[in-house]
Every structure is written in C-alpha cells, then in structure tokens.
Amino acid sequence: MSAMMRTFRYRLRSPLGGLAADLSARTLPPGEAATSPVVVHRGVRLLLPETSLHREDLAWLSFVVALRAEELGARCPEGVYLEIVSLGFPLTDYRPEVAGLAMDGWLRAEFDLPDTGIGCAYVGGADPYAFAWGGNDTSENRP
C-alpha cells in the first residue's frame, strides 16, 4: 500500500468497439483525509474526487470496494482510505459497470489481490456485454 497515485486502465475490445475506463486513485492512512469519506465497510472508506462523479459510477465503485472489503480489512487492520483522484472514460458505449471493473483492477494491482471472477465479456445480442461479479448476483447488473 502506498500513497502514490496509480492509474488502472480497463479495456475490453469487442466488435462494437469495446468498453474502457481509466481510474486514478491512491491510498491514504486513516486520519489523513482532507474531505469526508464514504464509509464502505468498517475501516474501508472512499474519498471522492474534486470533480463531480456520477451517482451510478459511485455506486459501482462502492459496490466493488464492498466486495473486496474483507480482504482490504485483513491487509489494513488499522483501516484504509481509497482516494479516487479521477475516473475517465469515452462517452460512447460507456456503461457505469465499467467503473466497478476499473476499481477491481486498481484494487488488485494496489493490494496484490487475487482475481475473484469480476469481469466482463462480449456476448452479442440486445445487451451485448455480460458482467460477472465474482458470484455476487446484482439482480440485472445493478448494485
């Protein structure tokens, strides 16, 4: 865990072009936050970026952090603040679930967490992307 900012670039190529998001974030020890955090689980908290964040993106970021909260709590028993610096994505073909996929990738890179089956695949049809949340049903892809 470091206070250095890390950027994770999620990419999924498909016949439609694909899905993409760039998430920049860093970790802070408890007590070093300048703003009020969103409490996700016990000592695991999210700090939001200075720029606005759409509520659906926040929901997916929080959902994935909640899925990984037990692991984060075990690795950081004193607590941890996850400061979202920015979330960028192309406006075409964007789905808010991609914020969650980028968050999972960032968490895995930052904390060396194992892959738990959170991901996305192109399947075609009317709803061309199938999202997987590591065995956690989201009832029609909503957190």
C-alpha positions as CSV (number, residue, x, y, z in Angstrom):
1,M,0.0,0.0,0.0
2,S,1.4,3.4,-1.0
3,A,0.3,7.0,-1.0
4,M,1.5,7.3,-4.6
5,M,-1.2,7.7,-7.2
6,R,-1.7,4.7,-9.5
7,T,-3.8,4.6,-12.7
8,F,-5.5,1.5,-13.9
9,R,-6.7,1.3,-17.5
10,Y,-9.6,-1.1,-18.0
11,R,-10.0,-2.2,-21.7
12,L,-12.4,-4.7,-23.3
13,R,-12.3,-4.8,-27.1
14,S,-15.4,-6.0,-28.9
15,P,-16.9,-5.9,-32.4
16,L,-18.8,-2.8,-31.2
17,G,-15.5,-1.0,-30.2
18,G,-15.4,-2.1,-26.6
19,L,-15.5,-0.6,-23.1
20,A,-12.9,1.5,-21.4
21,A,-12.2,3.5,-18.3
22,D,-9.1,5.0,-16.6
23,L,-9.2,5.1,-12.8
24,S,-6.6,7.0,-10.9
25,A,-6.5,6.6,-7.2
26,R,-4.2,6.3,-4.2
27,T,-4.4,5.0,-0.6
28,L,-4.2,7.1,2.5
29,P,-3.8,6.1,6.1
30,P,-6.8,6.9,8.3
31,G,-6.8,10.4,9.6
32,E,-5.0,11.9,6.6
33,A,-8.1,12.6,4.6
34,A,-8.9,16.3,3.8
35,T,-12.6,15.5,3.0
36,S,-15.4,13.4,4.5
37,P,-15.2,9.8,3.2
38,V,-17.9,7.4,2.1
39,V,-17.9,4.6,4.6
40,V,-18.0,1.3,2.7
41,H,-17.2,-1.2,5.4
42,R,-15.7,-0.7,8.9
43,G,-12.3,0.9,8.3
44,V,-12.6,0.9,4.5
45,R,-13.6,4.3,3.1
46,L,-13.8,6.0,-0.3
47,L,-12.7,9.6,-0.8
48,L,-14.4,11.2,-3.8
49,P,-12.6,13.3,-6.5
50,E,-12.7,17.0,-6.5
51,T,-14.5,16.8,-9.9
52,S,-18.1,15.5,-10.0
53,L,-18.7,11.8,-10.1
54,H,-22.0,10.4,-11.5
55,R,-24.1,8.6,-8.8
56,E,-24.1,5.4,-10.9
57,D,-20.3,5.4,-11.1
58,L,-20.1,6.0,-7.3
59,A,-22.5,3.1,-6.8
60,W,-20.4,0.7,-8.9
61,L,-17.1,1.9,-7.3
62,S,-18.6,1.4,-3.8
63,F,-20.1,-2.0,-4.7
64,V,-16.7,-3.4,-5.8
65,V,-14.9,-2.0,-2.8
66,A,-17.6,-3.6,-0.6
67,L,-17.0,-6.9,-2.4
68,R,-13.3,-6.7,-1.5
69,A,-13.7,-5.0,1.9
70,E,-13.0,-8.1,4.0
71,E,-9.7,-8.6,2.1
72,L,-8.8,-5.0,2.5
73,G,-9.6,-5.0,6.2
74,A,-7.4,-8.1,6.7
75,R,-4.5,-6.3,4.9
76,C,-5.1,-3.0,6.5
77,P,-6.4,-3.7,10.0
78,E,-5.9,0.0,11.0
79,G,-8.2,1.0,8.2
80,V,-7.6,2.5,4.7
81,Y,-8.9,5.4,2.7
82,L,-9.1,4.9,-1.0
83,E,-8.9,8.3,-2.7
84,I,-10.4,8.4,-6.1
85,V,-8.4,11.1,-8.0
86,S,-10.2,10.7,-11.3
87,L,-12.4,8.4,-13.4
88,G,-12.2,9.0,-17.2
89,F,-14.0,7.2,-20.0
90,P,-15.1,7.7,-23.6
91,L,-18.7,9.0,-23.8
92,T,-19.6,6.5,-26.5
93,D,-20.5,3.0,-25.4
94,Y,-19.9,3.7,-21.7
95,R,-21.6,1.6,-19.1
96,P,-21.4,2.6,-15.4
97,E,-20.5,-1.0,-14.5
98,V,-17.1,-0.3,-16.1
99,A,-16.3,1.9,-13.1
100,G,-16.6,-1.2,-11.0
101,L,-14.4,-3.2,-13.3
102,A,-11.7,-0.5,-13.2
103,M,-12.0,-0.3,-9.4
104,D,-11.4,-4.1,-9.1
105,G,-8.4,-3.9,-11.4
106,W,-7.0,-1.0,-9.4
107,L,-7.5,-2.8,-6.1
108,R,-5.9,-6.0,-7.4
109,A,-2.8,-4.0,-8.6
110,E,-2.5,-1.9,-5.5
111,F,-3.0,-4.6,-2.9
112,D,-1.9,-7.7,-4.9
113,L,-5.4,-9.2,-4.5
114,P,-6.3,-12.4,-6.4
115,D,-8.8,-12.5,-9.3
116,T,-12.2,-13.4,-7.9
117,G,-14.1,-13.6,-11.2
118,I,-15.1,-9.9,-11.6
119,G,-15.1,-9.1,-15.3
120,C,-16.9,-8.6,-18.5
121,A,-17.3,-10.4,-21.8
122,Y,-18.8,-9.5,-25.1
123,V,-21.7,-11.9,-25.8
124,G,-23.6,-10.0,-28.6
125,G,-27.3,-9.6,-28.8
126,A,-29.6,-6.9,-27.5
127,D,-27.4,-6.5,-24.3
128,P,-24.0,-7.2,-25.8
129,Y,-21.9,-7.3,-22.6
130,A,-22.2,-9.8,-19.7
131,F,-20.8,-8.6,-16.4
132,A,-19.6,-11.1,-13.7
133,W,-19.2,-10.0,-10.1
134,G,-17.4,-13.0,-8.7
135,G,-20.5,-15.0,-7.8
136,N,-22.4,-12.0,-6.4
137,D,-25.7,-11.6,-8.1
138,T,-26.6,-7.9,-8.7
139,S,-30.1,-8.5,-9.9
140,E,-29.9,-7.3,-13.5
141,N,-26.4,-5.7,-13.1
142,R,-27.4,-3.1,-10.5
143,P,-25.6,-2.8,-7.2
